[in-house]
């Protein structure tokens, strides 16, 4: 399991609350949003939990990037919790 922390920027005309809801509702194969928070009218932060790096990359590039209103997605951190 890996945790990917994202900073998501929206076009000014986008509804941040609606976009956050859309992101939470995405059907992602091996990832799920643990949290999506609206910071401002055009900014979101999110925690995406994924089974493996390839799933995270696919979710960001193929799913999140295509959501209407999303103009830029920045990866802030990738954390792989240590076992034991």
C-alpha positions in Angstrom: 0.0 0.0 0.0 1.2 3.5 -0.8 -0.2 6.9 0.0 0.0 9.6 -2.6 -0.7 13.2 -1.5 -1.9 15.5 -4.2 -2.4 19.2 -4.7 -5.0 19.7 -7.4 -5.6 23.0 -9.2 -8.8 23.8 -10.9 -9.8 26.3 -13.6 -11.4 29.3 -12.1 -14.9 28.5 -13.4 -14.9 25.0 -11.8 -17.0 24.3 -8.7 -14.5 23.0 -6.2 -17.0 21.1 -4.1 -18.5 19.4 -7.1 -15.1 18.5 -8.4 -14.1 17.0 -5.1 -17.3 14.9 -5.1 -16.5 13.8 -8.7 -13.0 12.7 -7.6 -14.3 10.8 -4.6 -16.7 9.0 -6.9 -14.1 7.9 -9.5 -13.9 4.1 -10.0 -10.2 3.3 -9.8 -9.0 -0.2 -10.1 -6.4 -0.5 -7.3 -6.7 3.0 -5.7 -9.2 4.9 -3.6 -9.4 8.4 -2.3 -8.9 8.4 1.5 -9.7 12.1 1.6 -10.3 15.1 -0.7 -10.4 18.6 0.9 -11.3 21.9 -0.7 -8.7 24.5 0.2 -10.0 27.4 -2.0 -12.3 27.9 -4.9 -9.6 26.6 -7.3 -7.5 24.3 -5.1 -8.0 20.8 -3.6 -5.7 18.5 -1.6 -6.2 14.8 -1.6 -4.8 11.5 -0.3 -4.9 8.7 -2.8 -4.2 5.2 -1.4 -3.0 2.7 -4.0 -1.9 -0.9 -4.0 1.2 -0.2 -6.1 3.0 2.6 -8.0 1.7 1.6 -11.4 -1.9 1.9 -10.2 -1.2 5.3 -8.7 0.4 6.5 -11.9 -2.6 5.3 -14.0 -5.1 6.9 -11.6 -3.4 10.3 -11.8 -2.6 10.3 -15.5 -5.7 8.6 -16.9 -8.5 9.3 -14.4 -7.8 12.4 -12.3 -6.2 14.4 -15.1 -9.4 13.9 -17.3 -11.9 15.2 -14.7 -13.6 18.3 -16.0 -12.2 21.4 -14.3 -8.8 19.9 -13.2 -6.0 21.9 -14.8 -3.0 20.6 -12.9 -2.2 17.8 -10.4 1.0 18.0 -8.3 2.3 15.0 -6.4 3.3 16.4 -3.0 4.5 13.2 -1.4 4.5 9.4 -1.9 4.6 7.4 1.3 5.0 3.7 1.6 4.4 2.6 5.2 7.0 0.3 6.5 6.0 -3.1 7.8 7.0 -4.1 11.3 
